[in-house]
Amino acid sequence: MLTRQLKAPWPHAPKAVRQTEEKALADTTITASGGDRTNGDEPQKGPATLPSLGVAILPIVFTLGILALQLFYYGDFTPHIPLALGLAFTGLLGVLRGQTWMDIRAGVFHVIHVSMPSLAVLIVVGMLIGVWIGAGTVPTLIYYGLTLLSPAVFLPAAVVLCSVVSVSLGTSWGTVGTIGLALMGIGAGFGIPPVWTAGAVVSGSFFGDKISPLSDTTNLAPAVTGTTVFDHIRNMLPTTVPAMLIALLIYAGAGYLLMQDGQTSFEDINLITTQLDHDFRLGLVPLLPALLVLVLAVTKKPPLPALFSGVLAGGAVAILYQGAGLHDVFALAQDGYEKTTGVEQIDSLLNSGGMQSMMWTISLMLIALGFGGALERTGCLESIINAIVARVKSFAAVQISAIGASFTTNMVAGDPYISIALPGRMFAPLYRGMGYSTLNLSRALEEGGTMMSPLIPWNAGGAFVISALGLGVLDGNLRDLMYIPLSFACWLSPLIGCIYALTGLFSPRASEDERGRWDAENHEVLDLGDTALGSATQETEAAETGAETVAEDVGSRQRPH
């Protein structure tokens, strides 16, 4: 029998739910993309009452309107000021509803605080890119990629390579900023449009991140839903594997067609490889920093120190093998690699990296995270999610709503972690009340959160992808946003998840062991009462019980006496 039930309809911000789930987060050390990430110890205050749905969506509509004006009317992709105005509007709304500015400010800085490991990753990856270019690590990867890979199979090979590295490292960002950058150079040498290469890199990197037990989001999703990491990974395979297989087929076909169009110039490839061989000492030694990072990741060392070790190793190779000075290495880490070779493809690719190259993205993340924190503290996000919960009438609707809520939170809050933690805390008691395993919820959170974050340009994931891969969006080349629909694995995964929800496939009900764990761990279970969803749940359970009874009767008749 399920215990600790809440009365329907779900009251605002169930205190016990928050205490239970936040304690789970606080007690769980999450291996983040850049280090350890915890929920923090700041008390969650929030408003005395939730705003109405109409009031809750006002800041979101206002912010999206300003973003649209900036992007489509002025043709300027700099979402910083629209998001800042959205933050100010949300804060004003909270004050007008009786909250203090100090309370709202605490919510803003709380979200920024718990996201600091991600910001640290950006700084280290920026340093890593600049130093690895100067050390010859990235040029060596590009050189051998151009000489060993076939242009026709480049795109699927890029997906597989990024997947393997991302699973090993447990970080999509680290994969995008290292191997992904090298693949962008190889693709440019083959004459493949950068948006196609970027789509393949994003698909592989975030696929690997989703199923890696070292990943932050892969640990966060089961933590907020009360499941185990490896059960969570196994339950994601039915959506993740088909999405990746379909993506690989598309990339294979696209690579063949692109090469049929004759876009590959082997003269350009020879020019690039000759110039790289002239400017850098290539070979095994420049690959040692990448090998070091891979070994540290496989031995489960924290990602942030592992990546910084790669920076130090790259600096040593640059000094001892490439002939750079100590101050040159400092400049590489600070401002990136800068050199004019006369070969446009090389100059556009290698003149990048450095800590300063990430400041645009970091400033965007700070504002976007603050906006998300204000939305959460004022109760706007919670009000929207509660409105969704109150209107669903079937498991399929709940599952699709969970995916949609995670994606929407991702879009308006700008942070993939909020998109997992907040809907996870809000939906988990509902799944338990329906008698469905919360593994369904943890998979939905990853599909709408992890996989969709790189496809939202002002999200932390999307902003990082644009900066790290050197896409021209920041310079006004909005055509480079085409990487979004070309990141097939990212949006196919939630689509397949929605299909499973509608058909009932791979949608497990809670086992007796899981129900026992709910009781033992004192998890909240929502009492659906006389709601439409409660009636539907009772009918489903009655039908399943009847089917089991019939099966038992048939089995007993068939047994010999």
C-alpha positions as CSV (number, residue, x, y, z in Angstrom):
1,M,0.0,0.0,0.0
2,L,1.3,3.4,-0.9
3,T,1.9,5.8,1.9
4,R,2.4,9.4,2.7
5,Q,-0.1,10.5,0.1
6,L,-0.9,14.0,-0.8
7,K,-4.4,15.3,-1.3
8,A,-5.4,16.1,-4.9
9,P,-5.3,18.5,-6.5
10,W,-1.6,18.9,-5.8
11,P,-1.1,21.8,-3.4
12,H,1.5,24.5,-4.1
13,A,5.0,23.5,-3.5
14,P,4.5,20.5,-1.3
15,K,6.9,21.0,1.6
16,A,7.6,17.4,2.1
17,V,8.3,16.8,-1.6
18,R,10.8,19.6,-1.6
19,Q,12.4,18.3,1.6
20,T,12.6,14.8,0.4
21,E,13.9,15.5,-3.1
22,E,16.3,18.3,-2.1
23,K,17.7,16.1,0.6
24,A,18.3,13.5,-2.1
25,L,20.1,16.0,-4.2
26,A,22.1,17.4,-1.2
27,D,23.2,13.9,-0.1
28,T,24.2,12.9,-3.6
29,T,27.5,14.1,-5.0
30,I,27.0,14.6,-8.7
31,T,30.0,14.3,-11.1
32,A,29.5,17.4,-13.2
33,S,31.0,18.3,-16.5
34,G,33.5,20.3,-14.5
35,G,33.6,18.9,-11.1
36,D,31.3,18.1,-8.1
37,R,27.8,19.6,-8.2
38,T,25.4,19.6,-5.3
39,N,22.1,21.3,-4.7
40,G,23.5,23.6,-2.1
41,D,22.2,24.4,1.4
42,E,20.2,27.6,0.9
43,P,16.6,27.3,2.0
44,Q,14.0,27.6,-0.7
45,K,11.5,30.4,0.4
46,G,9.5,31.4,-2.6
47,P,6.1,33.2,-2.7
48,A,3.4,32.6,-0.1
49,T,1.1,31.6,-3.0
50,L,1.7,30.7,-6.6
51,P,0.9,33.2,-9.3
52,S,-2.0,32.3,-11.6
53,L,-1.1,30.7,-14.9
54,G,-1.7,33.9,-16.8
55,V,0.6,35.8,-14.6
56,A,3.2,33.1,-14.6
57,I,3.6,33.1,-18.3
58,L,3.9,36.9,-18.6
59,P,7.7,37.0,-18.0
60,I,8.2,34.2,-20.5
61,V,6.0,35.8,-23.2
62,F,7.7,39.2,-22.6
63,T,11.2,37.7,-22.8
64,L,10.5,35.6,-25.9
65,G,9.0,38.7,-27.6
66,I,12.1,40.8,-26.9
67,L,14.3,37.9,-28.1
68,A,12.3,37.6,-31.3
69,L,12.6,41.4,-31.9
70,Q,16.4,41.2,-31.4
71,L,16.8,38.2,-33.6
72,F,14.3,38.5,-36.4
73,Y,13.8,42.3,-36.7
74,Y,17.3,43.6,-36.0
75,G,19.1,40.4,-37.2
76,D,21.3,40.5,-34.1
77,F,22.0,37.3,-32.2
78,T,22.9,38.7,-28.8
79,P,20.3,37.5,-26.4
80,H,22.0,39.0,-23.3
81,I,19.9,42.2,-23.0
82,P,16.5,40.5,-23.8
83,L,17.3,37.9,-21.0
84,A,18.4,40.7,-18.7
85,L,15.2,42.6,-19.3
86,G,13.3,39.3,-18.7
87,L,15.1,38.9,-15.4
88,A,14.2,42.4,-14.4
89,F,10.6,41.9,-15.4
90,T,10.3,38.7,-13.4
91,G,11.9,40.4,-10.3
92,L,9.4,43.3,-10.6
93,L,6.5,40.8,-10.9
94,G,7.7,39.1,-7.7
95,V,8.0,42.4,-5.8
96,L,4.5,43.4,-6.9
97,R,3.2,40.1,-5.6
98,G,4.6,40.8,-2.2
99,Q,8.1,39.2,-2.3
100,T,11.1,41.1,-1.2
101,W,13.9,41.9,-3.6
102,M,16.4,40.1,-1.3
103,D,14.4,36.9,-1.6
104,I,14.3,37.1,-5.4
105,R,18.0,38.0,-5.5
106,A,18.7,34.9,-3.3
107,G,16.9,32.7,-5.8
108,V,18.9,34.3,-8.7
109,F,22.3,33.8,-7.0
110,H,21.4,30.3,-5.7
111,V,20.9,29.0,-9.2
112,I,24.1,30.7,-10.4
113,H,25.9,29.3,-7.4
114,V,25.0,25.7,-8.1
115,S,25.9,26.2,-11.7
116,M,29.4,27.4,-11.0
117,P,31.0,24.0,-12.0
118,S,29.6,24.4,-15.5
119,L,31.1,27.9,-15.7
120,A,34.4,26.5,-14.6
121,V,34.3,24.0,-17.4
122,L,33.9,26.8,-19.9
123,I,37.0,28.6,-18.6
124,V,39.1,25.4,-18.6
125,V,37.9,24.3,-22.0
126,G,38.7,27.7,-23.5
127,M,42.2,27.4,-22.1
128,L,42.4,23.8,-23.3
129,I,41.5,24.7,-26.9
130,G,44.1,27.5,-27.2
131,V,46.9,25.5,-25.6
132,W,46.1,22.3,-27.5
133,I,46.3,24.2,-30.8
134,G,49.6,25.6,-29.9
135,A,50.9,22.2,-28.7
136,G,49.9,20.7,-32.1
137,T,47.3,18.4,-30.5
138,V,44.4,19.7,-32.5
139,P,46.5,20.1,-35.7
140,T,47.7,16.5,-35.4
141,L,44.1,15.2,-35.0
142,I,43.1,17.3,-38.1
143,Y,46.1,16.1,-40.1
144,Y,45.5,12.4,-39.5
145,G,41.8,12.8,-39.8
146,L,42.2,14.2,-43.3
147,T,44.7,11.5,-44.3
148,L,43.0,8.5,-42.8
149,L,39.2,9.2,-43.0
150,S,37.2,8.8,-46.2
151,P,35.1,11.9,-47.0
152,A,32.0,9.7,-47.7
153,V,32.0,8.1,-44.2
154,F,33.2,11.2,-42.3
155,L,29.9,12.2,-40.8
156,P,28.9,8.8,-39.3
157,A,32.5,8.3,-38.2
158,A,32.4,11.7,-36.4
159,V,29.2,10.7,-34.6
160,V,30.7,7.4,-33.4
161,L,34.0,9.0,-32.4
162,C,32.3,11.8,-30.3
163,S,30.0,9.1,-28.7
164,V,32.9,7.0,-27.6
165,V,34.8,10.0,-26.2
166,S,31.8,11.4,-24.5
167,V,30.9,8.1,-22.8
168,S,34.5,7.9,-21.6
169,L,34.8,11.5,-20.4
170,G,31.3,11.8,-19.1
171,T,31.1,15.3,-20.5
172,S,29.5,16.5,-23.8
173,W,31.1,19.9,-23.4
174,G,34.6,18.6,-23.0
175,T,34.0,16.4,-26.1
176,V,32.6,19.3,-28.2
177,G,35.5,21.6,-27.2
178,T,38.3,19.1,-28.0
179,I,37.5,16.3,-30.5
180,G,34.6,18.3,-31.9
181,L,36.8,21.2,-32.8
182,A,39.2,18.9,-34.6
183,L,36.4,17.3,-36.5
184,M,35.2,20.8,-37.6
185,G,38.6,21.2,-39.2
186,I,38.5,17.8,-40.9
187,G,35.1,18.5,-42.2
188,A,36.1,21.8,-43.6
189,G,39.0,20.1,-45.4
190,F,36.6,17.7,-46.9
191,G,34.3,20.5,-48.1
192,I,31.5,19.4,-45.9
193,P,29.3,22.3,-44.7
194,P,30.1,23.2,-41.1
195,V,26.5,22.9,-40.0
196,W,26.5,19.2,-41.0
197,T,29.7,18.6,-39.1
198,A,28.4,20.5,-36.1
199,G,25.2,18.5,-36.2
200,A,27.1,15.2,-36.2
201,V,29.4,16.4,-33.4
202,V,26.5,17.5,-31.2
203,S,24.6,14.3,-31.9
204,G,27.5,12.1,-30.8
205,S,28.6,14.2,-27.9
206,F,25.3,14.5,-26.2
207,F,24.3,10.9,-27.0
208,G,27.4,9.8,-25.1
209,D,26.8,12.2,-22.3
210,K,23.3,10.8,-21.9
211,I,24.3,7.2,-21.3
212,S,27.6,7.8,-19.5
213,P,27.6,6.9,-15.7
214,L,30.2,9.6,-15.3
215,S,27.9,12.3,-16.6
216,D,26.3,15.0,-14.4
217,T,22.9,14.8,-15.9
218,T,22.9,11.0,-16.0
219,N,23.4,11.1,-12.2
220,L,21.1,14.1,-11.6
221,A,18.0,12.6,-13.3
222,P,17.8,9.4,-11.2
223,A,18.7,11.4,-8.0
224,V,15.6,13.7,-8.3
225,T,13.3,10.8,-9.3
226,G,14.5,8.2,-6.7
227,T,15.9,5.6,-9.1
228,T,19.4,4.2,-9.6
229,V,21.9,5.3,-12.2
230,F,22.3,2.0,-14.0
231,D,18.6,1.2,-14.0
232,H,18.1,4.7,-15.5
233,I,20.7,4.1,-18.2
234,R,19.2,0.7,-19.2
235,N,15.7,2.3,-19.4
236,M,17.0,5.1,-21.7
237,L,18.4,2.6,-24.3
238,P,15.0,1.9,-26.0
239,T,14.9,5.6,-27.1
240,T,18.6,6.4,-27.3
241,V,19.7,3.5,-29.5
242,P,17.1,3.8,-32.2
243,A,17.6,7.6,-32.3
244,M,21.3,7.1,-32.8
245,L,20.9,4.3,-35.5
246,I,18.5,6.5,-37.5
247,A,20.9,9.4,-37.1
248,L,23.8,7.3,-38.4
249,L,21.8,6.2,-41.4
250,I,20.9,9.9,-42.2
251,Y,24.5,11.0,-41.8
252,A,25.8,8.2,-44.0
253,G,23.4,9.1,-46.7
254,A,24.1,12.8,-46.4
255,G,27.8,12.2,-46.6
256,Y,27.5,10.1,-49.7
257,L,25.3,12.8,-51.4
258,L,27.6,15.6,-50.4
259,M,30.5,13.8,-51.9
260,Q,28.5,13.1,-55.0
261,D,28.1,16.8,-55.4
262,G,31.8,17.0,-55.7
263,Q,32.3,19.4,-52.9
264,T,35.6,17.7,-51.8
265,S,38.7,19.3,-53.2
266,F,41.7,17.1,-52.7
267,E,43.9,20.0,-53.7
268,D,42.5,21.9,-50.7
269,I,43.1,18.8,-48.5
270,N,46.7,18.6,-49.7
271,L,47.2,22.3,-49.1
272,I,45.9,22.1,-45.5
273,T,47.9,19.0,-44.6
274,T,51.1,20.5,-46.1
275,Q,50.6,23.7,-44.2
276,L,49.9,21.9,-40.9
277,D,53.0,19.8,-41.4
278,H,55.0,23.0,-42.0
279,D,53.7,25.0,-39.0
280,F,53.7,22.2,-36.4
281,R,55.7,19.2,-35.4
282,L,53.2,16.4,-35.8
283,G,53.3,12.8,-34.5
284,L,52.6,10.9,-31.3
285,V,54.0,13.5,-28.8
286,P,51.3,16.2,-29.5
287,L,48.6,13.5,-28.8
288,L,49.9,12.8,-25.3
289,P,47.8,15.6,-23.6
290,A,44.6,14.1,-25.2
291,L,45.7,10.6,-24.1
292,L,46.3,11.8,-20.6
293,V,42.8,13.3,-20.3
294,L,41.3,10.1,-21.7
295,V,43.2,7.9,-19.2
296,L,42.1,10.2,-16.3
297,A,38.5,10.0,-17.4
298,V,38.6,6.2,-17.7
299,T,40.1,5.9,-14.3
300,K,37.1,8.0,-13.0
301,K,39.1,11.0,-12.0
302,P,37.0,14.2,-11.6
303,P,36.5,15.8,-15.0
304,L,37.6,19.4,-14.1
305,P,41.0,18.4,-12.7
306,A,41.4,16.0,-15.6
307,L,40.8,18.7,-18.2
308,F,43.1,21.1,-16.4
309,S,45.8,18.4,-16.4
310,G,45.3,18.4,-20.2
311,V,46.0,22.1,-20.2
312,L,49.2,21.7,-18.2
313,A,50.3,18.7,-20.4
314,G,49.6,20.7,-23.5
315,G,51.6,23.6,-22.2
316,A,54.6,21.3,-21.6
317,V,54.3,19.9,-25.1
318,A,54.1,23.4,-26.6
319,I,57.3,24.4,-24.8
320,L,59.4,21.2,-25.1
321,Y,58.2,20.0,-28.5
322,Q,56.9,23.0,-30.5
323,G,59.5,25.5,-29.2
324,A,57.0,27.9,-27.6
325,G,58.0,30.1,-24.6
326,L,56.3,30.1,-21.2
327,H,54.8,33.5,-21.9
328,D,53.5,32.1,-25.3
329,V,51.7,29.4,-23.4
330,F,50.2,31.9,-21.1
331,A,49.0,33.9,-24.1
332,L,47.5,30.7,-25.7
333,A,45.6,30.0,-22.5
334,Q,44.4,33.6,-22.2
335,D,43.7,34.7,-25.8
336,G,43.9,31.6,-27.9
337,Y,46.0,30.8,-30.9
338,E,46.6,33.6,-33.4
339,K,48.6,33.2,-36.6
340,T,48.2,34.1,-40.2
341,T,49.3,31.4,-42.6
342,G,47.7,32.6,-45.8
343,V,45.6,29.5,-46.0
344,E,42.0,30.6,-45.2
345,Q,40.8,27.2,-44.1
346,I,43.6,26.9,-41.5
347,D,43.4,30.5,-40.3
348,S,39.6,30.4,-39.7
349,L,39.9,27.1,-37.9
350,L,43.0,27.4,-35.7
351,N,42.7,31.1,-34.7
352,S,40.5,30.3,-31.8
353,G,40.4,29.2,-28.2
354,G,41.6,30.9,-25.0
355,M,39.8,31.9,-21.8
356,Q,38.6,35.1,-23.3
357,S,36.8,33.3,-26.2
358,M,34.4,31.9,-23.6
359,M,33.5,35.2,-21.9
360,W,30.6,35.9,-24.3
361,T,29.2,32.5,-23.4
362,I,29.9,32.9,-19.7
363,S,28.1,36.3,-19.5
364,L,25.2,34.8,-21.4
365,M,25.0,31.9,-19.0
366,L,25.1,34.1,-15.9
367,I,22.2,36.1,-17.2
368,A,20.2,33.1,-18.4
369,L,20.8,31.3,-15.1
370,G,19.7,34.4,-13.2
371,F,16.5,34.5,-15.2
372,G,15.8,30.9,-14.5
373,G,16.5,31.4,-10.8
374,A,14.0,34.4,-10.7
375,L,11.4,32.3,-12.5
376,E,11.8,29.5,-10.0
377,R,11.9,31.7,-6.9
378,T,8.8,33.7,-7.9
379,G,6.9,30.4,-8.5
380,C,6.3,31.0,-12.2
381,L,7.8,27.7,-13.4
382,E,6.1,25.8,-10.7
383,S,2.7,27.3,-11.6
384,I,3.1,26.4,-15.2
385,I,4.1,22.8,-14.3
386,N,1.2,22.5,-11.9
387,A,-1.2,23.7,-14.6
388,I,0.1,20.9,-16.9
389,V,-0.3,18.3,-14.2
390,A,-3.9,19.4,-13.5
391,R,-4.9,19.0,-17.1
392,V,-3.5,15.6,-18.0
393,K,-5.8,12.5,-18.1
394,S,-3.6,9.6,-19.1
395,F,-0.1,8.2,-18.7
396,A,0.7,9.2,-22.3
397,A,-0.3,12.8,-21.5
398,V,1.8,12.8,-18.3
399,Q,4.8,11.4,-20.1
400,I,4.6,13.8,-23.0
401,S,4.0,16.6,-20.6
402,A,7.1,15.7,-18.6
403,I,9.2,15.8,-21.8
404,G,7.6,19.1,-22.8
405,A,8.0,20.6,-19.3
406,S,11.7,19.7,-19.3
407,F,12.2,21.2,-22.7
408,T,10.2,24.4,-21.9
409,T,12.1,24.9,-18.7
410,N,15.3,24.3,-20.7
411,M,14.2,27.0,-23.1
412,V,13.0,29.7,-20.6
413,A,15.5,29.1,-17.8
414,G,18.6,28.6,-19.9
415,D,20.0,25.9,-17.8
416,P,19.8,22.1,-18.4
417,Y,20.2,21.3,-14.7
418,I,17.1,23.3,-13.8
419,S,15.2,21.6,-16.6
420,I,15.9,18.2,-14.9
421,A,15.7,19.1,-11.2
422,L,12.5,21.2,-11.2
423,P,10.2,19.0,-13.4
424,G,11.7,16.0,-11.7
425,R,10.8,17.2,-8.2
426,M,7.3,18.2,-9.4
427,F,6.3,15.1,-11.5
428,A,7.8,12.3,-9.4
429,P,4.9,12.1,-6.8
430,L,2.5,12.0,-9.7
431,Y,4.2,9.0,-11.4
432,R,4.1,7.2,-8.1
433,G,0.5,8.0,-7.6
434,M,-0.3,6.5,-11.0
435,G,1.7,3.3,-10.1
436,Y,4.2,3.9,-12.9
437,S,8.0,3.5,-12.4
438,T,9.8,6.8,-12.1
439,L,12.3,5.4,-14.6
440,N,9.8,6.7,-17.2
441,L,10.2,10.2,-15.7
442,S,14.0,10.1,-15.5
443,R,14.1,9.2,-19.2
444,A,11.7,12.0,-20.0
445,L,13.9,14.5,-18.2
446,E,16.9,13.4,-20.1
447,E,15.0,13.6,-23.4
448,G,13.6,17.1,-22.9
449,G,16.6,18.3,-20.8
450,T,20.0,16.9,-21.8
451,M,19.3,16.1,-25.4
452,M,17.5,19.4,-26.2
453,S,19.8,21.8,-24.4
454,P,22.4,22.2,-27.3
455,L,19.5,23.0,-29.7
456,I,18.5,26.2,-27.8
457,P,21.0,28.9,-28.7
458,W,20.6,31.0,-25.5
459,N,20.7,27.9,-23.3
460,A,24.0,27.1,-21.7
461,G,24.5,24.0,-23.9
462,G,23.6,25.8,-27.1
463,A,25.7,28.9,-26.3
464,F,28.7,26.7,-25.6
465,V,28.3,24.7,-28.8
466,I,28.1,27.8,-30.9
467,S,31.3,29.3,-29.2
468,A,33.4,26.1,-29.0
469,L,32.7,25.0,-32.6
470,G,33.3,28.5,-34.0
471,L,29.9,28.8,-35.7
472,G,29.3,32.2,-37.2
473,V,26.1,32.9,-35.3
474,L,27.8,35.5,-33.1
475,D,28.9,37.4,-36.3
476,G,25.4,37.5,-37.7
477,N,25.6,34.4,-39.8
478,L,22.3,33.0,-38.7
479,R,22.4,30.2,-41.3
480,D,24.8,28.4,-39.0
481,L,21.8,27.8,-36.7
482,M,20.9,25.1,-39.2
483,Y,23.0,22.8,-37.0
484,I,19.9,22.6,-34.8
485,P,17.7,20.5,-37.2
486,L,20.8,18.6,-38.3
487,S,21.5,17.3,-34.8
488,F,19.3,14.4,-35.5
489,A,20.0,12.2,-32.5
490,C,19.1,15.0,-30.1
491,W,15.5,15.6,-31.3
492,L,14.8,12.1,-32.5
493,S,15.2,10.7,-28.9
494,P,12.3,12.7,-27.4
495,L,10.2,12.1,-30.5
496,I,10.6,8.3,-30.0
497,G,9.9,8.8,-26.3
498,C,6.6,10.4,-27.2
499,I,5.7,7.5,-29.5
500,Y,6.4,5.0,-26.8
501,A,4.2,7.0,-24.4
502,L,1.3,6.9,-26.9
503,T,1.7,3.2,-27.6
504,G,2.6,2.0,-24.1
505,L,5.8,0.4,-25.3
506,F,8.8,0.5,-22.9
507,S,6.7,2.3,-20.2
508,P,7.1,0.1,-17.2
509,R,4.8,0.1,-14.2
510,A,6.3,0.2,-10.8
511,S,7.5,-3.2,-9.5
512,E,6.9,-4.4,-6.0
513,D,10.5,-3.8,-5.2
514,E,10.2,-0.2,-6.4
515,R,7.0,0.3,-4.4
516,G,8.7,-1.0,-1.4
517,R,11.6,1.4,-1.9
518,W,9.1,4.3,-2.0
519,D,7.9,3.3,1.4
520,A,11.4,2.6,2.8
521,E,12.8,5.8,1.5
522,N,9.7,7.9,2.5
523,H,9.1,9.2,-1.0
524,E,6.0,11.3,-1.7
525,V,3.1,9.6,-3.5
526,L,0.4,11.8,-4.9
527,D,-3.2,10.8,-4.1
528,L,-5.1,11.3,-7.3
529,G,-8.4,11.1,-5.6
530,D,-11.4,11.7,-7.8
531,T,-9.5,13.4,-10.6
532,A,-9.8,12.2,-14.2
533,L,-6.3,10.9,-14.0
534,G,-7.1,9.0,-10.8
535,S,-10.1,7.3,-12.5
536,A,-8.1,6.4,-15.5
537,T,-5.4,4.9,-13.3
538,Q,-7.9,2.8,-11.4
539,E,-9.4,1.5,-14.6
540,T,-6.0,0.6,-15.9
541,E,-5.0,-1.2,-12.7
542,A,-8.4,-3.0,-12.6
543,A,-7.9,-4.2,-16.2
544,E,-4.4,-5.4,-15.5
545,T,-5.5,-7.2,-12.4
546,G,-8.3,-8.9,-14.3
547,A,-5.9,-10.0,-17.1
548,E,-3.6,-11.4,-14.5
549,T,-6.4,-13.3,-12.8
550,V,-7.6,-14.8,-16.1
551,A,-4.1,-15.8,-16.9
552,E,-3.7,-17.5,-13.5
553,D,-7.1,-19.3,-14.0
554,V,-6.1,-20.6,-17.4
555,G,-2.8,-21.7,-16.0
556,S,-4.4,-23.6,-13.1
557,R,-6.7,-25.4,-15.5
558,Q,-3.9,-26.5,-17.6
559,R,-1.8,-27.9,-14.7
560,P,-2.2,-31.6,-14.2
561,H,-3.9,-32.6,-11.0
